[in-house]
Amino acid sequence: MIAVRGRFGKPCPCCDAPVQRILYADRETNYCARCQTGGQVLADRVLSQLLKKDWPRTIEEWEQIRGG
């Protein structure tokens, strides 16, 4: 979805969920977990390895952690 390009942390224009980001090497991909992955937060290589079991699996868990 091109509508979330460069909008990391800002609300998705379609559903208001926070736009997520995946970092890999020198590349960045922004996506809306609710619109594009059915609510599943995709693993960022750096953070998910650091957090392991504490990594939020759904957008609801992510919002709960962030206080949203």
One Martini backbone bead per residue (centre of mass of N, CA, C, O) as a GRO file, in nm:
protein
   68
    1MET     BB    1   0.090   0.041   0.029
    2ILE     BB    2   0.148   0.370  -0.056
    3ALA     BB    3   0.002   0.534   0.182
    4VAL     BB    4   0.253   0.444   0.403
    5ARG     BB    5   0.481   0.590   0.295
    6GLY     BB    6   0.672   0.739   0.541
    7ARG     BB    7   0.457   0.665   0.815
    8PHE     BB    8   0.596   0.599   1.066
    9GLY     BB    9   0.374   0.605   1.350
   10LYS     BB   10   0.144   0.676   1.191
   11PRO     BB   11  -0.159   0.686   1.075
   12CYS     BB   12  -0.365   0.522   0.891
   13PRO     BB   13  -0.576   0.633   0.636
   14CYS     BB   14  -0.790   0.387   0.676
   15CYS     BB   15  -0.764   0.285   1.021
   16ASP     BB   16  -0.547   0.428   1.239
   17ALA     BB   17  -0.318   0.256   1.252
   18PRO     BB   18  -0.004   0.204   1.313
   19VAL     BB   19   0.273   0.233   1.139
   20GLN     BB   20   0.499   0.007   1.032
   21ARG     BB   21   0.843  -0.140   1.052
   22ILE     BB   22   1.103  -0.269   0.838
   23LEU     BB   23   1.439  -0.376   0.891
   24TYR     BB   24   1.692  -0.430   0.624
   25ALA     BB   25   1.967  -0.321   0.640
   26ASP     BB   26   1.912  -0.046   0.407
   27ARG     BB   27   1.606  -0.115   0.446
   28GLU     BB   28   1.256   0.003   0.419
   29THR     BB   29   0.928  -0.098   0.551
   30ASN     BB   30   0.599   0.001   0.520
   31TYR     BB   31   0.302  -0.087   0.723
   32CYS     BB   32  -0.025  -0.222   0.773
   33ALA     BB   33  -0.136  -0.452   0.989
   34ARG     BB   34  -0.444  -0.440   0.944
   35CYS     BB   35  -0.461  -0.419   0.618
   36GLN     BB   36  -0.205  -0.626   0.524
   37THR     BB   37  -0.190  -0.867   0.787
   38GLY     BB   38  -0.441  -0.910   0.980
   39GLY     BB   39  -0.277  -0.785   1.254
   40GLN     BB   40   0.012  -0.865   1.197
   41VAL     BB   41   0.328  -0.838   1.329
   42LEU     BB   42   0.618  -0.801   1.190
   43ALA     BB   43   0.942  -0.899   1.191
   44ASP     BB   44   1.212  -0.743   1.308
   45ARG     BB   45   1.527  -0.835   1.307
   46VAL     BB   46   1.631  -0.672   1.549
   47LEU     BB   47   1.396  -0.660   1.765
   48SER     BB   48   1.304  -0.961   1.769
   49GLN     BB   49   1.579  -1.069   1.872
   50LEU     BB   50   1.583  -0.905   2.135
   51LEU     BB   51   1.279  -0.982   2.246
   52LYS     BB   52   1.141  -1.232   2.133
   53LYS     BB   53   0.876  -1.318   2.328
   54ASP     BB   54   0.798  -0.994   2.351
   55TRP     BB   55   0.697  -0.986   2.077
   56PRO     BB   56   0.447  -0.860   1.906
   57ARG     BB   57   0.188  -1.028   1.709
   58THR     BB   58  -0.018  -0.789   1.730
   59ILE     BB   59  -0.175  -0.488   1.713
   60GLU     BB   60  -0.299  -0.507   1.995
   61GLU     BB   61  -0.035  -0.558   2.150
   62TRP     BB   62   0.108  -0.304   2.054
   63GLU     BB   63  -0.100  -0.098   2.169
   64GLN     BB   64  -0.076  -0.191   2.463
   65ILE     BB   65   0.223  -0.121   2.499
   66ARG     BB   66   0.182   0.191   2.391
   67GLY     BB   67  -0.107   0.291   2.513
   68GLY     BB   68  -0.364   0.264   2.283
   0.00000   0.00000   0.00000
